Amino acid sequence: DFPLLDSMAEASMRRIYEFVPQDHSNTAWAFATVSYAHGPLLDSIAAAAIKPISQFQPQHLVNTVWSFAHLRKVDAPLLDAIALEALQKMSQILPHALASTAWAFARLACHHVPLFDAIAARAINSLGSKRGHGQIAERNVGMMLWAFSTLPDLTLASKLLQASRAAGQRLDGLSLSGMFMAFQQRHMHQHCAALVQANLAKGSMFAVAASMSAARLAESGDATGALELLLSAATGGLNAASQQVWIACGGCVKSMPPCSDDRFPDLGEPYAKELRLLQHVLTTAERGNVESVCAAVESFGEGMLPGTSRWLKVAGGQKAKVLVDAASQAPMGGVVVEVGTYIGYSAAKFARTRAARTAGGNCASPSCPSVVTIEVDLAHAVIAHNLLMFAGVAHMVEVLVGHSEEVLPWLASRMQEHRDGRPIVDLLFLDQRGSRYSADLAVLERAGSLKDGAKVVADNVLKPGAPLFLWQGSPGGRVSTQMRSP
């Protein structure tokens, strides 16, 4: 209710200098939770809060900076005041609040080095203390890792990750994605491989992680390193995707390590559903045949998940036909951009359709992909890369890791550089949270990345729903969109 919020903001501004610290933080938090960035109110809060900042309790400081970060409101004097006061009260800030503080400053691109150093030191000491092992949850470590990975120097992120492993924590793909994104965008391929191997190569993910790590080394030109990694990992078991990498790197077929695809992951393992799906594909589909691979994905969803509480988040069946039709009708010469890779099903479909249209004439290599897909969960990205390798289209698909909010601006900038500012996106497929559709499309629109006549496909716009995206329709009239109900 914007009129009500506007009235509340105006009333608050009239009495802003009567507020106590909790009033400042609560008001900012209330507007942030409904994602309403009332600029004049936030300016008033920032101006009025600086003088009494020493009276703010630690939670007031955290709530205030979190609110400004959520609303993307940068106020340098307020941020500096909060940082200095947080340093004074560092020992009183709870572990989850430490993570929120680091996240907030990083999201606003305010890299206050003394504050980040203090937060990292507190977190690392807590992880190293027997009494502190249970105080910092893995999800909080993940938030700090993301924040520290936005710094030019990744030393803090590396030290925190090392302390987390030493404390026996096993971070999931979401927690690791920020650090991998930083390595990937800085072309630090060996660090990408090492991160995956050190943190994800456990249990049934072992062979999957080894394949991905070896592929990253091979793509960086280190074929020897890729082969050595696969040999060292062979005792733990490899999969059919690993053999793809082995052959691509020039490894001798006779000395190729054997596969160990005969055991399905236990349902209690992390990412069990996705790993079982990949196992099903590797053992039932035809290597190098996209249609066979995609059919195996669909058969897994139809035959192995019914009767369970699990479901498969892929655009299969009639939705797949919509994707293929869009890819067949979209302009050519550029790229398909997908937001929401999951296990690589739709990326494989796009790659096959593009290849059929170009008949080998399109540039398709890690440096010039025909499909660029974005996945927020590193573990899902690793699994997808294995599926794409087995399908024979990994050379056509680039899997970028990270949240679309951070990856898309970087990708748009990279595309502008490679094409001298000319539009390059032929088709955009939005398959993440519907609440992000409008913002993600706007990033590419503002950057001029979408070609005239480009196709936009958005899944699940009615349920769970993407109301803002539907309301805005086709911004600028440059993009052809349709409502389809398969």
Phi, psi and omega in degrees: 000088185299317178302319179295315180297320178297319179295319178295321179295317180296319178295321179294318181296326180294334184243019190301326183276002171266351184291144168266167184310318181296328178295317178301309185291320180294321179294314178299317181297318182299316179290328179291322183293338175257010176055043179247105183271087178276098187307307181301322178295315180297322176297319180294317178299315181298315182294321184279337186276339187295314184299313180270022187300332180292342179273352180289130171289159181308318181292328177295319178299313183294314181298322181292311182291325176299317181297315179295323179291318179300324181269003179058040180256112181263123174227098188304313180300319179294316181298320179294320179295317179296318181299314181294321180289323178297324177297322179292329185249022186305319183292343182266351184277128181291155183306315181293330178287328174300315180296317180296322179294313178299316179300316184296313181295322180292320181296329178270009180055034176255093185269077180282098189302312179301322179294313180298320178299318182291318179297316179297316181298317180296316181294316181294319179296321180293319178295328181277351181267136179301324180285338186263000184305319184269002186278328181250110181289156181301323180295327177289322174299320179298319178297318179294320178302316179299314182299312182291336180284351176274352180283151176300324179258123184268017183298315181298318179298317181296318180293319180295317180297319178297319179293323179296316178295319181296332179277359178087010178284149175236097184288145179273180184296327178294319181292331183269348190295325181297319181289319178297319178302317180298315178296315184297315183288343177259010177059036179264072189297320180294325177291324176301312181297317181294322180297316180295313182297317185286334189243338182246344183283069181227145175055225182288349177276354187302304183294324180295316179293320179298319179297314180296315181298316178297321179297320179298319178295318180297318180295335179275358179099001182262070180295323179297316178297323179296315180295320180295321179297316180295322178296317181291332181272352186300328181295334179272355179100132177243176179233182184294331177292326177299322179295327176300315180294318180303312181293317181297331180273004178086017179292148179291129182298322183295329182260012181293130179301143181287161177274158174226064185263020189268353183242125177280141179299148175292146183296340180277351181287152173301137179060032183300317183299313182292323179291322177293323176298312179300318178301318179299316180297313183295334184259348182238337183270164178272125180302133177080005182245104185299316182297320178295318179297313181293325177295322178294323177299313181293322180294327176297314180295324183279323188259338187247347181257334180306142181088357177246175178272007184259150176218163188253121184271065176234150180274069182265185178062229180295330177296324179297324178296321176300317180296314180296320178299316180296317180293330180285332184262345184289159174302165179239173178096347179245223182227158167266132176246126179241133176248107184115073184292315191054249184255009173093006183300303183290328177298321177295319178299314180298316182299316180295317181296318179294319180296321180295325181286328183268343180052041176089359183272349182276146176288119180223102179202167179305331180273348181212071183283159174263346176227131174240121184236142187244129181228130185281336183258117183301321181296318176298320180297320179295316178296317179299319180298322176297315180298318180293323177295315180295325179285348178084019182236012182299331179290344180261348187240129173255123179260113178260139184253136177139172177285141182302331180300327179264325187282318185299316177300319178296317180295317180299319178295317179297318180295323178297319180295317183289332183246020179053038177084355180284147178303144185227341185276118178275325184211138177239125178245117180259115185219038176246221176285134181300333180293346180262349188303309184298315182294319181292319176297321181297326179301313181289327177296312181297325181281352182069030185276337184276131178288159169298131181084006178298151179260141175238122177242128180233125183272151173056043181284341178262323179214119002297337173114149175219069188300320181294319178299315180293321181294321181285335178065235184250096183301126175075354179071014184269347186242131179275120180231153178220154172262120179237139178235091182291000000 
